[in-house]
Amino acid sequence: MKLRGAASKLRRGTLKLRGRGTWLGAGAVALAVPAMFFSRRFARLLFEHHDDALIALQWMPGVGVLLGSLASRRKSGPPPPLYESESMRVVRDAVAKVAPTGATVVLRGETGVGKELVARDVHDSSLRRTRPFVKINCAALPSELLEAELFGYERGAFTGAEARKRGRFEHADGGTLLLDEVGELPPELQPKLLHVLQDGEFFRIGGTQPIRCDVRVLAATNRDLESAVEAGEFRQDLYYRLNVVEIRIPPLRERPEHIPALVEYFQRRFVTEYGQPAAVSAATLELFRGYDWPGNVRELENMMRRIAVLGSDDHVADELRSRARARVALDGAMSGRATDAEVRGLKEISREAAREAEGAVLLAALERAGWNRLHAARILGISYRSLLYKLADHRLRPPARGAGGGSVA
């Protein structure tokens, strides 16, 4: 079925969804949109011919949100494997139970464990899966901007408000809103969030009419909310309203059996992105298993990206061995067996390993980009200004004509 043809049939009311035996009348277009997304063939066509879909179907009620979500997933690719360990299968079972209920959920875990991925799974497993999934980081914006992002504002509400703006709650209407880092929500915004959760309505900044919304709220945090309540930094009534169901996502160090599946996922992803495999030897994989991963899955992703850029896992393996030696020295210091020289050398060991690895990654990216610094910055996923700073710090210069490469000082 061609997408343009499908759109034409929808417009005429003559589209039949195979396997369901349902003929859609001209007035049932809005109902057809969610149903179409349950058709595997149609979903595959949308994924493969997304640009045509935007042209052919953008006029349909409700399809814009779905295509926006599709575009986001198409850009980022399939998500990493979530439930490849016993402890994560406990999380999967909890998601399966809570997703259909519509209850508010607090997702707890350290930074980088995959709280947003679990939140998306809750949404995708719920009755709201055909509606928007919207997220906002409560720690990323100052209070005034965060309020405007959450609730929107009316024209003239403040200097620079030249037009009405809808907030995240309005964009998420009928769907799910993820409040990431909810423990950092400013005290002055906590009563307003509580009001939305209790009454299902809010006011835009500068507005006089309440706006109704039907939004399921998921909250993610790496903070001890109970301690924040005791310290008076987080409202107790808001805590109870949010914490209807709690799902704890274990850190990566507690699920080393999950690492091989994640490594394979990042290998598939980065071979497409960088054009060469992120090969990981058995010895390096064992180092991965023994490492404590303070940055969790995000840190593993960073290391796999580095391997893909460099085309080798040697630098990563050397860095992990240096960190292991530093930990042994630290353990000895804690037990009183280390010498003063060993204690003083801990920070130097870590700094040296990190600096050497960064210099090697920079050089590999520059060589791949033909020393085009703008292209190298894109490869590394950093700003051009940051790249210039790092080049100066590492004293990296383009090679002279006829020379083999740059130098790392």
Phi, psi and omega per residue, in radians:
M1 nan 2.162 3.101
K2 -1.383 2.540 -3.082
L3 -1.117 -0.737 3.141
R4 -1.116 -0.692 3.091
G5 -1.123 -0.690 3.103
A6 -1.092 -0.722 3.128
A7 -1.102 -0.723 3.135
S8 -1.100 -0.741 3.121
K9 -1.138 -0.670 3.084
L10 -1.081 -0.711 -3.102
R11 -1.119 -0.647 -3.140
R12 -1.483 -0.218 -3.120
G13 1.394 0.467 -3.079
T14 -2.078 0.291 -3.134
L15 -1.405 2.276 3.063
K16 -1.953 2.232 3.098
L17 -1.530 2.029 -3.083
R18 -1.079 2.488 3.094
G19 1.539 -0.237 -3.130
R20 -1.963 -0.350 3.110
G21 1.103 0.592 -3.060
T22 -1.992 2.102 3.036
W23 -1.643 2.349 -3.049
L24 -1.803 2.148 3.069
G25 -1.298 2.968 -3.070
A26 -1.073 -0.454 -3.101
G27 -1.582 0.071 -3.036
A28 -1.871 0.346 -3.082
V29 -1.065 -0.781 -3.108
A30 -1.066 -0.632 3.117
L31 -1.270 -0.452 -3.112
A32 -1.231 -0.540 -3.035
V33 -1.013 -0.953 3.114
P34 -1.073 -0.675 -3.108
A35 -1.080 -0.689 -3.138
M36 -1.059 -0.572 -3.079
F37 -1.338 -0.104 3.021
F38 -1.605 -0.117 3.074
S39 -1.489 2.042 -3.083
R40 -1.061 -0.721 -3.103
R41 -1.120 -0.767 -3.118
F42 -1.162 -0.706 3.125
A43 -1.090 -0.693 3.132
R44 -1.148 -0.725 3.114
L45 -1.084 -0.717 3.108
L46 -1.071 -0.740 -3.115
F47 -1.125 -0.739 -3.059
E48 -1.346 -0.537 -3.047
H49 -2.156 0.866 -3.029
H50 -1.027 -0.703 -3.095
D51 -1.120 -0.746 3.071
D52 -1.090 -0.653 -3.125
A53 -1.092 -0.712 3.135
L54 -1.046 -0.719 -3.113
I55 -1.251 -0.788 -2.985
A56 -1.388 -0.534 -2.965
L57 -2.035 0.004 -3.012
Q58 -1.153 -0.353 -3.137
W59 -1.305 -0.268 -3.007
M60 -1.323 2.437 3.113
P61 -1.062 2.236 3.048
G62 1.488 -0.222 -3.049
V63 -1.383 -0.412 -3.130
G64 -1.031 -0.766 3.137
V65 -1.108 -0.742 -3.113
L66 -1.159 -0.722 3.125
L67 -1.200 -0.588 3.074
G68 -1.097 -0.748 3.098
S69 -1.124 -0.713 3.122
L70 -1.090 -0.734 -3.138
A71 -1.083 -0.710 3.139
S72 -1.101 -0.770 -3.113
R73 -1.242 -0.611 3.116
R74 -1.112 -0.638 -3.133
K75 -1.239 -0.743 -3.060
S76 -1.501 -0.257 -3.124
G77 1.408 -3.133 -3.133
P78 -1.144 2.625 -3.127
P79 -1.262 2.783 3.091
P80 -1.188 2.767 3.122
P81 -1.122 2.268 -3.045
L82 -1.677 -0.693 -2.859
Y83 -2.003 0.856 -3.085
E84 -1.695 0.385 3.105
S85 -2.543 2.817 -3.103
E86 -1.080 -0.752 -3.108
S87 -1.174 -0.582 3.113
M88 -1.346 -0.412 3.052
R89 -1.216 -0.476 3.002
V90 -1.116 -0.719 3.079
V91 -1.090 -0.759 3.130
R92 -1.023 -0.761 3.140
D93 -1.120 -0.670 3.114
A94 -1.144 -0.718 3.111
V95 -1.080 -0.762 -3.129
A96 -1.059 -0.605 -3.135
K97 -1.330 -0.729 -2.981
V98 -1.536 -0.482 -3.020
A99 -0.978 -0.819 -3.082
P100 -1.271 -0.216 -3.009
T101 -1.393 -0.467 -3.067
G102 1.446 0.081 -3.112
A103 -1.221 2.659 3.029
T104 -1.241 2.423 -3.056
V105 -2.243 2.400 2.981
V106 -1.856 2.153 3.108
L107 -1.758 2.097 -3.089
R108 -1.963 2.522 3.099
G109 2.888 2.841 3.138
E110 -1.164 2.875 3.084
T111 -1.043 2.294 3.054
G112 1.540 0.121 -3.100
V113 -1.438 -0.276 -3.140
G114 1.899 0.573 -3.121
K115 -1.115 -0.676 3.140
E116 -1.159 -0.651 3.116
L117 -1.102 -0.716 3.102
V118 -1.162 -0.689 3.104
A119 -1.055 -0.737 3.106
R120 -1.116 -0.629 3.119
D121 -1.171 -0.677 3.059
V122 -1.026 -0.814 -3.139
H123 -1.103 -0.833 -3.077
D124 -1.181 -0.358 3.132
S125 -1.679 0.053 -3.073
S126 -1.765 3.052 3.080
L127 -1.265 -0.161 -3.137
R128 -1.657 0.185 -2.969
R129 -1.092 -0.401 3.117
T130 -1.551 0.026 3.131
R131 -1.848 3.052 -3.009
P132 -1.160 2.555 2.893
F133 -1.954 2.001 -3.052
V134 -2.092 2.476 3.130
K135 -2.290 2.724 3.045
I136 -2.627 2.442 3.117
N137 -1.658 1.987 -3.066
C138 -1.247 -0.245 -3.129
A139 -1.705 -0.096 -2.992
A140 -1.559 -0.245 -3.044
L141 -2.264 2.597 3.007
P142 -1.151 2.839 -2.991
S143 -0.921 -0.814 -3.060
E144 -1.127 -0.757 3.130
L145 -1.212 -0.637 3.135
L146 -1.116 -0.722 3.103
E147 -1.068 -0.764 3.132
A148 -1.123 -0.666 3.135
E149 -1.202 -0.674 -3.106
L150 -1.275 -0.823 -2.950
F151 -1.927 -0.186 -3.119
G152 1.351 -3.106 3.138
Y153 -2.695 2.807 3.097
E154 -1.606 2.783 3.077
R155 -1.050 2.301 3.123
G156 1.416 0.123 -3.116
A157 -1.124 -0.525 3.100
F158 -2.762 2.974 -3.132
T159 -1.031 2.183 -3.131
G160 1.708 -0.168 3.112
A161 -1.457 1.400 -3.031
E162 -1.475 -0.219 3.123
A163 -2.636 2.736 3.085
R164 -1.119 2.477 3.095
K165 -2.272 2.308 3.066
R166 -1.429 2.482 3.128
G167 -1.597 -3.134 -3.093
R168 -1.120 -0.597 3.124
F169 -1.089 -0.691 3.112
E170 -1.203 -0.711 3.124
H171 -1.117 -0.515 -3.101
A172 -1.583 0.070 -3.056
D173 -0.948 2.211 -3.093
G174 1.510 -0.192 -3.094
G175 -2.090 -2.415 -3.018
T176 -2.239 2.405 3.061
L177 -2.050 2.147 3.076
L178 -1.698 2.081 3.048
L179 -1.678 1.651 3.139
D180 -1.357 2.557 -3.103
E181 0.922 0.820 -3.073
V182 -1.120 -0.400 3.114
G183 -1.149 -0.275 3.131
E184 -1.687 0.134 3.136
L185 -1.075 2.187 -3.103
P186 -1.020 2.524 -3.106
P187 -0.963 -0.628 -3.087
E188 -1.238 -0.308 3.112
L189 -1.672 -0.242 -3.095
Q190 -1.085 -0.733 3.088
P191 -1.094 -0.603 -3.132
K192 -1.205 -0.689 3.079
L193 -1.145 -0.726 3.111
L194 -1.034 -0.717 3.139
H195 -1.074 -0.734 3.121
V196 -1.124 -0.765 -3.113
L197 -1.128 -0.645 -3.089
Q198 -1.405 -0.751 -2.971
D199 -1.913 -0.174 3.133
G200 1.177 0.490 3.107
E201 -2.609 2.821 -3.137
F202 -2.737 3.006 3.071
F203 -2.028 2.360 2.933
R204 -1.143 2.718 3.049
I205 -1.072 2.215 -3.104
G206 1.443 0.006 -3.112
G207 -1.597 2.744 3.129
T208 -2.068 -0.201 -3.130
Q209 -1.878 2.281 3.103
P210 -1.173 2.550 3.133
I211 -2.004 2.132 3.137
R212 -1.410 2.523 3.079
C213 -2.576 2.556 3.088
D214 -2.023 1.628 -3.026
V215 -2.287 2.308 2.978
R216 -1.543 2.232 -3.097
V217 -1.796 2.225 2.959
L218 -1.979 2.452 -3.128
A219 -2.158 2.421 3.112
A220 -2.158 2.474 -3.142
T221 -2.744 2.612 2.968
N222 -1.892 0.202 -3.064
R223 -1.780 2.645 3.047
D224 -1.387 1.685 -3.064
L225 -1.150 -0.565 3.124
E226 -1.083 -0.739 3.101
S227 -1.153 -0.640 3.108
A228 -1.139 -0.636 3.080
V229 -1.140 -0.797 3.137
E230 -1.091 -0.588 -3.135
A231 -1.429 -0.037 -3.134
G232 1.353 0.274 -3.104
E233 -1.650 -0.237 -3.129
F234 -2.434 2.280 -3.076
R235 -1.108 2.354 -3.136
Q236 -1.168 -0.717 -3.129
D237 -1.149 -0.616 3.077
L238 -1.201 -0.674 3.104
Y239 -1.015 -0.824 -3.124
Y240 -1.201 -0.575 3.134
R241 -1.203 -0.644 3.138
L242 -1.362 -0.736 -2.948
N243 -1.507 0.896 3.081
V244 -1.199 -0.833 3.064
V245 -2.267 2.406 3.135
E246 -2.077 2.306 3.065
I247 -2.130 2.128 3.122
R248 -1.704 2.248 3.113
I249 -1.794 2.022 -3.041
P250 -1.200 2.612 3.077
P251 -1.186 2.818 -3.069
L252 -1.113 -0.540 -3.126
R253 -1.144 -0.360 3.115
E254 -1.556 -0.039 -3.136
R255 -2.446 1.053 -3.106
P256 -1.072 -0.422 3.122
E257 -1.176 -0.228 3.121
H258 -1.403 -0.359 -2.982
I259 -1.088 -0.805 -3.129
P260 -0.990 -0.711 3.132
A261 -1.145 -0.681 3.100
L262 -1.165 -0.698 3.106
V263 -1.060 -0.799 3.123
E264 -1.072 -0.698 3.119
Y265 -1.076 -0.847 -3.121
F266 -1.177 -0.541 3.062
Q267 -1.093 -0.809 3.123
R268 -1.104 -0.715 -3.093
R269 -1.181 -0.794 -3.019
F270 -1.417 -0.381 3.071
V271 -1.173 -0.536 3.053
T272 -1.286 -0.705 -3.053
E273 -1.299 -0.673 -3.033
Y274 -1.927 -0.152 3.072
G275 1.377 0.146 3.070
Q276 -2.586 2.650 -3.049
P277 -1.242 2.581 3.005
A278 -1.669 1.336 -3.040
A279 -1.245 2.291 3.131
V280 -2.136 2.105 -3.130
S281 -1.297 2.864 3.103
A282 -1.066 -0.635 3.138
A283 -1.147 -0.732 3.119
T284 -1.180 -0.649 3.106
L285 -1.083 -0.650 3.072
E286 -1.154 -0.656 3.055
L287 -1.095 -0.688 3.079
F288 -1.037 -0.765 -3.106
R289 -1.120 -0.572 -3.088
G290 -1.566 -0.121 -3.099
Y291 -1.427 2.640 -3.060
D292 -1.583 -0.129 3.016
W293 0.856 1.166 3.099
P294 -1.080 -0.464 3.096
G295 -1.645 0.045 3.061
N296 1.026 -2.522 -3.021
V297 -1.093 -0.574 3.128
R298 -1.105 -0.654 3.110
E299 -1.214 -0.698 3.084
L300 -1.084 -0.732 3.089
E301 -1.027 -0.752 3.132
N302 -1.075 -0.745 3.138
M303 -1.173 -0.699 3.121
M304 -1.175 -0.622 3.073
R305 -1.106 -0.716 3.122
R306 -1.090 -0.740 3.120
I307 -1.089 -0.711 -3.141
A308 -1.141 -0.707 -3.130
V309 -1.174 -0.771 -3.086
L310 -1.361 -0.414 -3.075
G311 1.346 0.221 -3.125
S312 -2.754 2.653 3.099
D313 -1.733 0.175 -3.065
D314 -1.063 -0.826 -3.090
H315 -1.132 -0.704 3.119
V316 -1.121 -0.768 3.128
A317 -1.080 -0.747 3.116
D318 -1.093 -0.702 3.137
E319 -1.120 -0.747 3.140
L320 -1.152 -0.661 3.092
R321 -1.137 -0.697 3.098
S322 -1.088 -0.726 3.118
R323 -1.152 -0.642 3.109
A324 -1.121 -0.725 3.095
R325 -1.112 -0.687 3.116
A326 -1.107 -0.660 3.140
R327 -1.185 -0.710 3.103
V328 -1.048 -0.772 3.117
A329 -1.105 -0.686 3.134
L330 -1.161 -0.736 3.101
D331 -1.060 -0.689 3.098
G332 -1.127 -0.694 3.123
A333 -1.118 -0.709 -3.132
M334 -1.148 -0.513 -3.136
S335 -1.643 0.042 3.065
G336 1.462 0.219 -3.086
R337 -1.762 -0.203 -3.068
A338 -1.431 2.620 3.059
T339 -1.397 2.877 3.110
D340 -1.064 -0.652 -3.132
A341 -1.114 -0.682 3.125
E342 -1.140 -0.722 -3.141
V343 -1.122 -0.767 -3.122
R344 -1.159 -0.478 -3.062
G345 -1.461 -0.122 -3.069
L346 -1.041 -0.896 -3.100
K347 -1.138 -0.665 -3.135
E348 -1.119 -0.697 3.127
I349 -1.055 -0.847 -3.116
S350 -1.118 -0.758 -3.124
R351 -1.103 -0.765 -3.123
E352 -1.093 -0.795 -3.116
A353 -1.083 -0.786 -3.121
A354 -1.143 -0.715 -3.120
R355 -1.156 -0.761 3.135
E356 -1.094 -0.740 -3.132
A357 -1.133 -0.740 3.140
E358 -1.108 -0.751 3.126
G359 -1.076 -0.690 3.137
A360 -1.163 -0.710 3.121
V361 -1.130 -0.768 3.114
L362 -1.020 -0.819 -3.105
L363 -1.106 -0.730 3.140
A364 -1.117 -0.738 3.135
A365 -1.135 -0.721 3.129
L366 -1.122 -0.722 3.134
E367 -1.166 -0.665 3.109
R368 -1.153 -0.614 -3.123
A369 -1.501 0.110 -3.094
G370 1.093 0.549 -3.125
W371 1.108 0.413 2.948
N372 -1.464 1.884 -2.978
R373 -1.168 -0.609 3.118
L374 -1.129 -0.754 3.103
H375 -1.132 -0.714 3.131
A376 -1.097 -0.682 3.112
A377 -1.085 -0.680 3.108
R378 -1.150 -0.734 3.118
I379 -1.037 -0.741 -3.082
L380 -1.401 -0.255 -3.126
G381 1.277 0.535 3.111
I382 -2.191 2.922 3.138
S383 -1.288 2.757 3.118
Y384 -1.068 -0.690 3.141
R385 -1.115 -0.736 3.111
S386 -1.089 -0.682 3.126
L387 -1.095 -0.775 3.138
L388 -1.050 -0.705 3.126
Y389 -1.098 -0.775 -3.112
K390 -1.183 -0.639 3.109
L391 -1.092 -0.733 3.110
A392 -1.158 -0.686 -3.115
D393 -1.129 -0.680 -3.125
H394 -1.611 -0.009 -3.122
R395 0.966 0.778 3.117
L396 -1.573 2.244 -3.120
R397 -2.295 2.642 3.084
P398 -1.035 2.506 3.138
P399 -1.189 2.609 3.040
A400 -1.150 2.699 -3.120
R401 -1.017 2.248 -3.130
G402 1.598 -0.178 3.120
A403 -1.454 2.854 -3.052
G404 -1.495 -0.410 -3.101
G405 3.093 -3.098 -3.113
G406 -1.434 -3.068 3.138
S407 -2.289 2.556 3.079
V408 -1.963 2.065 -3.137
A409 -1.613 nan nan
